[in-house]
Amino acid sequence: MTMVKPTVTASYTLRLPAGTEHPPSLTPTVTHTFPLGNSSSLGTLDLDPSTASADVREYYDSVRAAIAAARIKLGEELTAWRDAVGNGEAGKERKLKAAKEEDEEDEDEGEA
């Protein structure tokens, strides 16, 4: 029988605007796997009430640690993406805002 080791897996796929240039170290589709602590002891939980609380506590401590590691890793990567793509998106937002303001001015002139 093959035992599956418990892990936390986090994935994302970014849909980049056309023409977006990014550093080669960043890839738009990523999957990370974070193992839960000492996987050999976490493979099966002890359901004996006298000892289960320690096993369950150890399991959830491992889950928390894996989630924290995932959060840090994804935060670093997504910050890098924001920095790489952000300047191009900021320019688009300025253009859209200017165009909207121009349309509103044209509507105001048309009503007068």
N, CA and C of each residue as an Amber inpcrd file, in Angstrom:
protein
   336
   0.8460000  -1.1780000   0.0000000   0.0000000   0.0000000   0.0000000
   0.8910000   1.2420000   0.0000000   0.6090000   2.1710000  -0.8990000
   1.3640000   3.4080000  -0.9950000   0.7280000   4.4600000  -0.1020000
   1.5570000   5.0480000   0.7510000   1.0360000   6.0930000   1.6260000
   1.2750000   7.4450000   0.9690000   0.2300000   8.2480000   0.9130000
   0.3310000   9.5850000   0.3600000   0.7700000  10.5200000   1.4750000
   1.8140000  11.2960000   1.2110000   2.2920000  12.2370000   2.2170000
   1.4460000  13.5000000   2.1620000   0.9950000  13.9750000   3.3110000
   0.1350000  15.1630000   3.3150000   0.9190000  16.4190000   2.9200000
   0.2940000  17.2350000   2.0860000   0.9090000  18.4760000   1.6200000
  -0.1570000  19.5490000   1.4810000   0.2920000  20.7810000   1.3710000
  -0.5530000  21.9050000   0.9920000  -0.0550000  22.3270000  -0.3770000
  -0.9710000  22.4480000  -1.3280000  -0.6110000  22.8250000  -2.6900000
  -1.2790000  24.1520000  -3.0260000  -0.5160000  25.0670000  -3.6000000
  -1.0390000  26.3690000  -4.0260000  -0.6540000  26.5780000  -5.4830000
  -1.6340000  26.9710000  -6.2920000  -1.4150000  27.1890000  -7.7250000
  -2.0350000  28.5000000  -8.1520000  -1.4560000  29.0900000  -9.1820000
  -2.0970000  30.2400000  -9.8100000  -1.7360000  30.2860000 -11.2790000
  -2.6310000  30.8830000 -12.0550000  -2.4040000  31.1360000 -13.4650000
  -2.7770000  32.5920000 -13.7110000  -1.8170000  33.3900000 -14.1430000
  -2.0580000  34.7980000 -14.4140000  -2.3610000  34.9890000 -15.8870000
  -3.3190000  35.8230000 -16.1680000  -3.6510000  36.1830000 -17.5430000
  -3.0910000  37.5820000 -17.7620000  -1.9690000  37.6350000 -18.4380000
  -1.2450000  38.8810000 -18.6160000  -1.8080000  39.7020000 -19.7590000
  -1.7670000  41.0240000 -19.6000000  -2.1840000  41.8820000 -20.7180000
  -1.2770000  41.6480000 -21.9260000  -1.8240000  41.8300000 -23.1110000
  -1.0490000  41.6250000 -24.3370000   0.1730000  42.5300000 -24.3330000
   1.2890000  41.9790000 -24.7610000   2.5150000  42.7530000 -24.8620000
   3.2530000  42.9580000 -23.5500000   2.8160000  42.2840000 -22.5070000
   3.4720000  42.4370000 -21.2130000   4.8140000  41.7280000 -21.2230000
   5.8440000  42.4700000 -20.8890000   7.1690000  41.8780000 -20.7650000
   7.4190000  41.6040000 -19.2950000   8.0490000  40.4790000 -19.0080000
   8.3280000  40.1360000 -17.6240000   9.6690000  39.4330000 -17.5370000
  10.2710000  39.4690000 -16.3710000  11.5580000  38.7890000 -16.1960000
  11.4210000  37.2890000 -16.4560000  12.4350000  36.6700000 -17.0260000
  12.3590000  35.2330000 -17.3090000  12.2330000  34.3860000 -16.0450000
  12.5750000  34.9570000 -14.8960000  12.4610000  34.1870000 -13.6510000
  11.0090000  34.0160000 -13.2140000  10.0970000  34.7920000 -13.7970000
   8.6790000  34.6900000 -13.4600000   7.9380000  33.9200000 -14.5400000
   7.1200000  32.9700000 -14.1290000   6.2780000  32.2520000 -15.0790000
   4.8220000  32.4560000 -14.6730000   3.9310000  32.6520000 -15.6520000
   2.5390000  32.9680000 -15.3270000   1.7390000  31.8200000 -14.7100000
   2.1900000  30.5930000 -14.8770000   1.4940000  29.4520000 -14.2860000
   2.4510000  28.7290000 -13.3440000   2.0540000  28.6410000 -12.0800000
   2.9350000  28.0650000 -11.0700000   2.1300000  27.1910000 -10.1170000
   2.7420000  26.1010000  -9.6940000   2.1940000  25.2500000  -8.6330000
   3.3090000  24.9770000  -7.6390000   3.0150000  25.2350000  -6.3820000
   3.9650000  24.9560000  -5.3060000   3.3420000  23.9350000  -4.3640000
   4.1710000  23.0480000  -3.8560000   3.7240000  22.0570000  -2.8850000
   4.5620000  22.2060000  -1.6300000   3.8820000  22.2730000  -0.5030000
   4.5350000  22.4480000   0.7910000   4.2010000  21.2480000   1.6640000
   5.2000000  20.4450000   2.0140000   4.9440000  19.2580000   2.8460000
   4.5600000  19.6570000   4.2680000   3.7890000  18.8030000   4.8870000
   3.3980000  19.0270000   6.2720000   4.4260000  18.3920000   7.1870000
   5.1610000  19.2150000   7.8820000   6.1000000  18.7850000   8.9180000
   6.7600000  17.4480000   8.6880000   6.7950000  16.6360000   9.7230000
   7.3690000  15.2950000   9.6810000   6.3050000  14.3610000   9.1140000
   6.3110000  14.2020000   7.8070000   5.2540000  13.4520000   7.1230000
   5.1070000  12.0220000   7.6160000   6.1820000  11.4150000   8.1210000
   6.0770000  10.0250000   8.5560000   5.1490000   9.8980000   9.7590000
   5.1750000  10.8580000  10.6650000   4.2990000  10.7560000  11.8320000
   2.9160000  11.3070000  11.5430000   2.7600000  12.0720000  10.4470000
   1.4670000  12.6650000  10.1310000   0.6650000  11.8220000   9.1510000
   1.2280000  10.7360000   8.6680000   0.5410000   9.9120000   7.6870000
  -0.7560000   9.3230000   8.2050000  -0.7860000   8.9580000   9.4530000
  -1.9980000   8.4180000  10.0600000  -2.1910000   9.0870000  11.4090000
  -3.4100000   9.4660000  11.6870000  -3.7190000  10.0830000  12.9700000
  -4.1910000   9.0200000  13.9380000  -3.7530000   9.1380000  15.1640000
  -4.1490000   8.2180000  16.2230000  -5.5290000   8.6270000  16.7210000
  -6.4880000   7.7340000  16.6430000  -7.8380000   8.0420000  17.0730000
  -8.1080000   7.6320000  18.5190000  -7.1030000   7.1480000  19.2080000
  -7.2350000   6.8080000  20.6210000  -7.3590000   8.1240000  21.4000000
  -8.4780000   8.3500000  22.0900000  -8.7010000   9.6290000  22.7670000
  -7.6040000  10.0160000  23.7620000  -6.9220000   9.0660000  24.3390000
  -5.8990000   9.3940000  25.3280000  -4.6430000   9.9980000  24.6940000
  -4.3800000   9.6960000  23.4170000  -3.1870000  10.2190000  22.7570000
  -3.5020000  11.0590000  21.5140000  -4.7410000  11.0920000  21.1040000
  -5.1130000  11.7620000  19.8530000  -4.8570000  13.2580000  19.8970000
  -5.0270000  13.8990000  21.0400000  -4.8950000  15.3550000  21.0720000
  -3.4880000  15.7950000  20.6520000  -2.4600000  15.0580000  21.0390000
  -1.0930000  15.4130000  20.6410000  -0.9110000  15.2350000  19.1360000
  -1.4510000  14.1500000  18.5840000  -1.3440000  13.9170000  17.1440000
  -2.0890000  14.9870000  16.3570000  -3.2870000  15.3020000  16.7950000
  -4.0950000  16.3030000  16.1030000  -3.4220000  17.6670000  16.2070000
  -2.9200000  17.9950000  17.3620000  -2.2290000  19.2730000  17.5490000
  -1.0100000  19.3490000  16.6220000  -0.2430000  18.2760000  16.5530000
   0.9310000  18.2360000  15.6850000   0.5200000  18.4050000  14.2220000
  -0.5640000  17.7460000  13.8410000  -1.0550000  17.8380000  12.4640000
  -1.4230000  19.2800000  12.1190000  -2.2360000  19.9060000  12.9610000
  -2.6760000  21.2710000  12.6690000  -1.5360000  22.2800000  12.7760000
  -0.5730000  22.0510000  13.6290000   0.6200000  22.9020000  13.6630000
   1.3670000  22.8030000  12.3330000   1.4510000  21.5820000  11.7930000
   2.1100000  21.3800000  10.4940000   1.3380000  22.0500000   9.3690000
  -0.0020000  21.9840000   9.4340000  -0.8340000  22.6390000   8.4240000
  -0.6110000  24.1480000   8.4810000  -0.6280000  24.7170000   9.6880000
  -0.4040000  26.1560000   9.8370000   0.9600000  26.5670000   9.2750000
   1.9950000  25.7870000   9.5650000   3.3420000  26.0980000   9.0770000
   3.4030000  26.0290000   7.5470000   2.7550000  25.0240000   6.9670000
   2.7500000  24.8840000   5.5070000   1.9850000  26.0380000   4.8520000
   0.8750000  26.4340000   5.4480000   0.1000000  27.5560000   4.9150000
   0.9040000  28.8550000   5.0330000   1.5990000  29.0310000   6.1330000
   2.4390000  30.2260000   6.3060000   3.5400000  30.2660000   5.2440000
   4.1590000  29.1240000   4.9810000   5.2050000  29.0580000   3.9540000
   4.6150000  29.3660000   2.5740000   3.4190000  28.8540000   2.2950000
   2.7580000  29.1140000   1.0130000   2.4370000  30.5990000   0.8860000
   1.9450000  31.1720000   1.9440000   1.5930000  32.5970000   1.9360000
   2.8260000  33.4630000   1.6500000   3.9300000  33.1550000   2.2760000
   5.1670000  33.9200000   2.0540000   5.6390000  33.7630000   0.6110000
   5.6830000  32.5350000   0.1230000   6.1760000  32.2680000  -1.2360000
   5.2920000  32.9470000  -2.2830000   3.9690000  32.7760000  -2.1660000
   3.0630000  33.3830000  -3.1320000   3.1030000  34.9000000  -3.0330000
   3.2220000  35.4210000  -1.8210000   3.3120000  36.8650000  -1.6460000
   4.5270000  37.4380000  -2.3400000   5.6650000  36.7790000  -2.2090000
   6.8890000  37.2380000  -2.8710000   6.7290000  37.2090000  -4.3870000
   6.1820000  36.1130000  -4.9060000   6.0300000  35.9810000  -6.3580000
   5.0220000  36.9790000  -6.9170000   3.8870000  37.1130000  -6.2540000
   2.8650000  38.0130000  -6.7680000   3.2850000  39.4770000  -6.6360000
   4.0920000  39.7910000  -5.6380000   4.6470000  41.1420000  -5.5320000
   5.5860000  41.4080000  -6.7030000   6.3990000  40.4220000  -7.0420000
   7.2970000  40.5670000  -8.1980000   6.4850000  40.7730000  -9.4730000
   5.3870000  40.0320000  -9.6200000   4.5170000  40.2080000 -10.7860000
   3.9000000  41.6000000 -10.7920000   3.4310000  42.0560000  -9.6370000
   2.8330000  43.3890000  -9.5610000   3.8460000  44.4350000 -10.0010000
   5.0710000  44.2890000  -9.5320000   6.1170000  45.2410000  -9.8970000
   6.4290000  45.1740000 -11.3940000   6.4440000  43.9780000 -11.9570000
   6.7670000  43.8030000 -13.3770000   5.6560000  44.3120000 -14.2860000
   4.4090000  44.0780000 -13.9010000   3.2720000  44.4100000 -14.7510000
   2.6700000  45.7550000 -14.3610000   2.8740000  46.1630000 -13.1380000
   2.2110000  47.3450000 -12.5950000   2.4000000  48.6180000 -13.3800000
   3.5930000  48.8990000 -13.8720000   3.8220000  50.1460000 -14.5940000
   2.9860000  50.2300000 -15.8630000   2.8740000  49.1400000 -16.5850000
   2.0560000  49.1270000 -17.7970000   0.5820000  49.3080000 -17.4890000
   0.1280000  48.6880000 -16.4220000  -1.2690000  48.8160000 -16.0340000
  -1.5730000  50.2260000 -15.5360000  -0.6510000  50.8510000 -14.8260000
  -0.8540000  52.2090000 -14.3280000  -1.0340000  53.1770000 -15.4900000
  -0.2510000  52.9900000 -16.5430000  -0.3900000  53.8300000 -17.7320000
  -1.7540000  53.6790000 -18.3740000  -2.2590000  52.4510000 -18.4270000
  -3.5860000  52.2080000 -19.0010000  -4.6530000  52.8880000 -18.1650000
  -4.5140000  52.8020000 -16.8330000  -5.5110000  53.4140000 -15.9510000
  -5.5460000  54.9280000 -16.1490000  -4.3820000  55.5560000 -16.2840000
  -4.3370000  57.0020000 -16.5080000  -5.0320000  57.3640000 -17.8240000
  -4.7890000  56.5800000 -18.8670000  -5.4140000  56.8550000 -20.1610000
  -6.9280000  56.6990000 -20.0780000  -7.4070000  55.6560000 -19.3920000
  -8.8420000  55.4500000 -19.2570000  -9.4860000  56.5750000 -18.4640000
  -8.8270000  57.0150000 -17.4110000  -9.3600000  58.0920000 -16.5810000
  -9.4400000  59.3850000 -17.3920000  -8.3930000  59.6820000 -18.1570000
  -8.3850000  60.8920000 -18.9910000  -9.4900000  60.8280000 -20.0380000
  -9.6820000  59.6820000 -20.6610000 -10.7160000  59.5220000 -21.6770000
 -12.1010000  59.6900000 -21.0590000 -12.3010000  59.1590000 -19.8660000
 -13.5930000  59.2760000 -19.1860000 -13.8870000  60.7340000 -18.8420000
 -12.8810000  61.4400000 -18.3430000 -13.0600000  62.8500000 -18.0060000
 -13.3770000  63.6640000 -19.2580000 -12.7310000  63.3280000 -20.3660000
 -12.9900000  64.0310000 -21.6240000 -14.4180000  63.7810000 -22.0870000
 -14.8990000  62.5440000 -21.9630000 -16.2740000  62.2170000 -22.3320000
 -17.2680000  62.9820000 -21.4680000 -16.9830000  63.0840000 -20.1760000
 -17.8800000  63.8140000 -19.2780000 -17.9270000  65.2940000 -19.6320000
 -16.7730000  65.8800000 -20.0210000 -16.7410000  67.2760000 -20.4240000
 -17.5550000  67.4830000 -21.7000000 -17.4490000  66.5290000 -22.6370000
 -18.2150000  66.6270000 -23.8890000 -19.7080000  66.5520000 -23.6040000
 -20.1200000  65.7000000 -22.6700000 -21.5320000  65.5870000 -22.3170000
 -22.0290000  66.8710000 -21.6650000 -21.2220000  67.4740000 -20.8030000
 -21.6010000  68.7240000 -20.1390000 -21.7830000  69.8400000 -21.1670000
 -20.9010000  69.9180000 -22.1600000 -20.9880000  70.9370000 -23.1910000
 -22.2140000  70.7240000 -24.0630000 -22.5760000  69.4850000 -24.3070000
 -23.7260000  69.1550000 -25.1280000 -25.0330000  69.5410000 -24.4580000
 -25.0880000  69.5120000 -23.1420000 -26.2890000  69.8380000 -22.4050000
 -26.4940000  71.3400000 -22.2860000 -25.4280000  72.1150000 -22.3720000
 -25.5360000  73.5790000 -22.1620000 -26.0810000  74.3060000 -23.3560000
